[in-house]
Amino acid sequence: MIMRSIRGARPPRFAYTWKDDKTLQVDYTSNRGLVDFAVGLARGVGRYFGEDLVVSKLSDSGFQVIFSSPQR
């Protein structure tokens, strides 16, 4: 784990909640406040895997991902 190999590491924390079959809400907690980076990363992962996603920043501590097909 990164926390073991990097002394004093404080990686971001993510909590996930499914709002419906296509909408995933992601709560982001970090001392660095890089939620925009997390949003961009989610968009990039969607593109890489050929998924049709809509990723929207909801606040400084969260975003949502809407999938084109159900994920459950």
C-alpha positions as CSV (number, residue, x, y, z in Angstrom):
1,M,0.0,0.0,0.0
2,I,1.1,3.5,-0.7
3,M,0.5,4.6,2.9
4,R,3.1,2.1,4.1
5,S,5.8,3.2,1.5
6,I,5.3,6.9,1.7
7,R,5.7,8.3,5.2
8,G,3.0,10.8,6.1
9,A,0.9,10.1,3.0
10,R,-2.7,11.3,3.2
11,P,-4.4,10.0,0.1
12,P,-7.9,11.2,-0.9
13,R,-10.9,9.3,0.3
14,F,-13.9,8.4,-1.9
15,A,-17.4,7.3,-0.8
16,Y,-19.8,6.1,-3.4
17,T,-23.6,6.1,-3.5
18,W,-25.8,4.8,-6.3
19,K,-28.7,7.2,-6.9
20,D,-30.3,5.0,-9.5
21,D,-29.2,2.3,-12.0
22,K,-27.2,4.9,-14.1
23,T,-26.1,7.5,-11.6
24,L,-23.2,7.2,-9.2
25,Q,-22.5,9.9,-6.7
26,V,-18.9,10.2,-5.5
27,D,-18.1,12.1,-2.3
28,Y,-14.4,13.2,-2.3
29,T,-12.4,14.1,0.8
30,S,-8.9,15.4,0.6
31,N,-6.7,18.1,2.2
32,R,-5.5,19.1,-1.2
33,G,-8.9,20.0,-2.7
34,L,-8.3,18.4,-6.1
35,V,-11.9,17.4,-6.9
36,D,-11.5,18.9,-10.4
37,F,-8.6,16.4,-10.9
38,A,-10.8,13.5,-9.8
39,V,-13.6,14.7,-12.2
40,G,-11.1,14.7,-15.1
41,L,-9.7,11.3,-14.1
42,A,-13.2,9.8,-14.2
43,R,-13.8,11.3,-17.6
44,G,-10.5,10.0,-18.9
45,V,-11.1,6.5,-17.5
46,G,-14.5,6.5,-19.3
47,R,-12.9,7.5,-22.6
48,Y,-10.1,4.9,-22.2
49,F,-12.7,2.1,-21.7
50,G,-15.0,3.4,-24.4
51,E,-17.8,4.2,-21.9
52,D,-20.3,6.9,-22.7
53,L,-20.2,8.8,-19.4
54,V,-21.4,12.2,-18.2
55,V,-19.3,13.4,-15.3
56,S,-20.4,16.5,-13.4
57,K,-18.9,18.3,-10.5
58,L,-21.5,18.9,-7.8
59,S,-19.4,20.7,-5.3
60,D,-15.9,21.1,-3.9
61,S,-16.3,17.7,-2.3
62,G,-18.3,15.6,-4.8
63,F,-19.2,14.7,-8.4
64,Q,-21.6,12.4,-10.2
65,V,-21.1,9.9,-13.0
66,I,-24.1,9.1,-15.3
67,F,-23.6,5.9,-17.3
68,S,-25.4,5.3,-20.6
69,S,-26.4,1.8,-19.5
70,P,-27.3,0.4,-16.0
71,Q,-24.2,-0.7,-14.0
72,R,-25.8,-2.9,-11.3
